Amino acid sequence: MLAPETPYPLAGGGALRTASLLQHLTRAYQVDLIVFQQPGASDPAVHLPAGLVRRVSVIPLPKNGRSMAARALRNIVRVARGVPPLVDRFSGFGTAIGDAVARAPERYEVGIIEHFWCAPYWAQIAPLCARTVLDLHNIESTLHERCAAVEGNAAGLAHRVFRQASLELERDWLPRFTQVLATSECDAELAHAIAPAARVSVYPNAIPYTPLPAAGEEEVVVFSGNMEYRPNQTAVQYFRQQIWPALRERWPGLVWRLVGKNPEFVRQFTSGDSRIEVQGQVDDAVRELARAKVAVVPLLSGSGTRLKVLEAWAAGLPVVSTKVGAEGLPIRDGENILLSETPANFTEAVSRLLACSALRRQLGMAGRLLLEKEFTWEAAWRRLEF
């Protein structure tokens, strides 16, 4: 397995999806893991459960400037070259990956590449594998297309360039793999429309089964996610500017809490209000979410399915979401989620839940039952053929 981000600790949707596949593989195979290491991060190998894999090969990523100016300059260069950001970030390591694969004393039965960003490393992995699998966490061209629709002029232009570049890469690389995994039926249809020759099947996002935590019932609405992810940033901005002011006035004791790593990326939208709490990364997201009364998912862009919804359901928490935020999940508006497409409707939906404990319990338990049926790791593993 080749992973551009470490699967452990289980923090964030990408790590959870990669870890779920890794855990499944270790039930039937000896697994060698090739994983990238972010600059300044601890060794990914030390976070893996003991004995989980046979061998770990760590590839350090070079240091990148983290300032807004440095990021802007990199993306200007990427736009000029027509190379999507994460494809660019994880390119150029073919020799290291080839060396890591060649260390095995035998031919591999299966080679799995996590994220489309690393799809070009099929060239190094495929010659030593009986079959190859590409795990799509998102449809990258769709992600950039949707980001372009909600961003300003310069950012929107960049996303349109990256959308076209991603589309061309998807058409080229998806058909090369023995199997392509998508997070939902709608993503599978998108992938097949882009590359009709690709062999696409659905492996849903899922989380480990955990007992239902005790409800905290604090006067809190909560948003969770990796704040470095651009769709999460625009969601925070949208909620802060167009939904939170009305909720704040209507519910004088209400707090909006943000849970997830890299909170500095949304600080401009969270500072200056004593009733906005920034929790940052936590050890147990489900238990943290259970302290609140309502989970909000005001996403305007994105792709794949949202682990933040699954974690809220695991916490027994009712969810208010946009359609994009709940895309790909078997939702029923009013039964296991409330959908809202305008700021006024979103405010009203959250207020209904805050005002009615019975409705909160009804939606929260419906989500929890759906999670237990379809979106635990054990349930998701039944969809796999290897």
SULBEL-V239331 format. One line per field, one symbol per residue. ss: DSSP state (~ for helix, > for strand, _ for the rest). psi: psi as a letter, one per 30 degrees, with the letter a starting at -180 (. if undefined). Layout:
ss=???
psi=???
//
This chain:
ss=_>>_________~~~~~~~~~~~~~______>>>>>>______~~~~_______>>>>>>_______~~~~~~~~~~~~~~___~~~~~____~~~~~~~~~_____>__>>>>_~~~~~~~~~~~~~>__>>>>____~~~~~~~~~~~__~~~~~~~~~~~~~~~~~~~~~~~~__>>>>__~~~~~~~~~~_____>>>____>____________>>>>>_____~~~~~~~~~~~~~~~~~~~~~____>>>>>___~~~~~~~~_____>>>>>____~~~~~____>>>>_________~~~~~~~~___>>>>___________>___>>>___~~~~~~~~~~~~~_~~~~~~~~~~~~~~~~~~_>~~~~~_____
psi=kkkfkkfklijleeeeeeeeeeeeeffflkkkkkkkkkkfllkfeffkkkgelekkkkjkklkkkfleeeeeeefeeeeefhkkefeeeglggeeeeeeeeffkflkkekkkkkkfegefgeeeeefgkelkkkjjfljeeeeeeeeefflaeeeeeeeeeeeeeeeeeeeeeeffkekkklfleeeeeeeeeeiffkjklkjlkllkkklklkkehlikkkklljffkeeeeeeeeeeeefeeeeeeeeifgkkkkkkllhfffgeffflgjfgjkjeaklejeeeeefflekkkihkflalaljfeeeeeeefgkkkklleefgkfkiljkfeglkkkfleeeeeeeeeeeefjeeeeeeeeeeeeeeeeefgleeeeffflg.
//
